[in-house]
Amino acid sequence: MSRALREINPNESVRHLFAWTLRQTRVQAEFSLQGFAKRLGKSDSYLSAVELAEVRCTREFAEMCDRLLGTGGRLVGLWVHADAEWSQLTGKRPAGSRSSSHLQPEQPNQEVRIMPVVAGEDMGADAMVMWCVDGKVYAMPTRRELLKLLGAGAVVGTVGPTVDRLRLQPTGSRVLDAMQVSQASMPSVGAGDLQQLDHTVQHYASVFRRTMPETLYPELLGVRLRVGELLSGPLTLAQHRDLLVTAGWLSNLLGLLCFDLGDQPAAGAWCTDVEKRADDATHPELAAWAAQTRVLMAFYSSNARDAVTYAQKGQAFAPLGTVAHAKLVAQEMRAWAQLRDAREVGNARRRAEQAIAKLPAETPTQGAFSISRAGDPPYTATSLLLLGQFQEAEAITRQVISSHYGVGGRNGPGEHPAGFALAHLRLALALAGLGQLDEAHDAGSTALAAPRPVRSVIVLAGELDRALTRSFATTRQARDFHERYVTAARRMPSLSASAASPSLS
């Protein structure tokens, strides 16, 4: 293993790596939060707090997780160092933990590093960023394909220097990233670089929906920084335009990630960067996708008029027959529904159906820049919910869940967890509107148990929480869902339970 690129403050690393590994392993083992908590004899809220690195667990807890998940001691190995960090932070040792006696000598010498992966080295795991704790190497399972596309050394060499600025930084740091991203200089583009970068964009678009945004952001920013460096080197006109387009697609993904993280200013900054790249490269479709993100930001902040404006502006950029155009029409439909304008909703729904019918056969149906062509246009169920048409919204949502997230569905909670959660939250809202409390509670709980809790999921869960509280205030189900919602909202500091926008109220 080659030398470490940088040393990370351990108070910002292994605790969160332990929590992240526990959650990812549980999800991969197909345990729900509730089901796994029950097996452990713990409450849902406690397990959720452990998976968020908000509370300190015991060695016995980690050992039980190891046994149930079959991780062969890996979780306990991480826990030892995570618990040492907790000791340094709190000055306390866990009461009744068998680990208390043997942790003392480990704390002073603890080292945590991100290690570069040597190109061609067989790591025995799907890994790009490796963690080394006192000589033991731990892998963050990310993307083997990207190692093949760019070469392990190139990827880690790009990502490594950015991690110190990205990890656990307060809201606003990503705005700085967006403004400074293209200022460095770099030697000229080598043979195959443009093709590799194009494949990299396609790869990240394909894995976007199933990857935690806080994990993906530093990786994507690293590649985007690399493109910015290449843009300042000697290029032909064709190379310069191609790199501008690549930069635009990467910035679009970064804008979506920042939206998912609840960082509106950073998302807007990346949209501005996309619009500049689109103008410089004469590639208006890039700007149309930036408009998608601006629509999302406006809609989930209850600025429906702005959402309509951005959707219509984006449609002017992307021609009929493109995914961007079709999705923007559907976005416009949903924004009109937020304004309770049934006539405009009907008009936009018809236009969305026509736009989807114009899409070519090879249109992508998976990934960040895709659209579903099965059934009704996207956002139809949400539009019906906003108009109070609960029965039709329920029927459409059940069809979506059956087609995409049911048994054998390609976009299940592992492939598209946010979509899975949003679909079940829409179903829960429809059921709540129809007075079916138990079914609404179950669908909402299923949604919050899905991984990748992003801004849109938390906002919609807040709507369901308010609906249940409003109509069923004294019931056990309403109280239970409220607790689950508050726990989920804690995962996004910028979206506390009291601050979630009432987009569907």
Secondary structure, 3 states (H helix, E strand, C coil): CCCCCEECCHHHCHHHHHHHHHHHHHHHCCCCHHHHHHHHCCCHHHHHHHHCCCCCCCHHHHHHHHHHHCCCCHHHHHHHHHHHHHHHHHCCCCCCCCCHHHHCCCCCCCCEEEECCCCCCCCCCCEEEEEEECCEEEEEECCHHHHHHHCHHHHHHHHHHHHHHHCCCCCCHHHHHHHHCCCCCCCCCCCCHHHHHHHHHHHHHHHHHHCCHHHHHHHHHHHHHHHHHHHCCCCCHHHHHHHHHHHHHHHHHHHHHHHHCCCHHHHHHHHHHHHHHHHHHCCHHHHHHHHHHHHHHHHCCCCHHHHHHHHHHHHHHCCCCCHHHHHHHHHHHHHHHHCCCHHHHHHHHHHHHHHHHCCCCCCCCCCCCCCCCCCCCCCHHHHHHHCCCHHHHHHHHHHHHHHHHCCCCCCCCCCCHHHHHHHHHHHHHHHHHCCCHHHHHHHHHHHHCCCCCCHHHHHHHHHHHHHHHHHCCCCHHHHHHHHHHHHHHCCCCCCCCCCCCCCCC
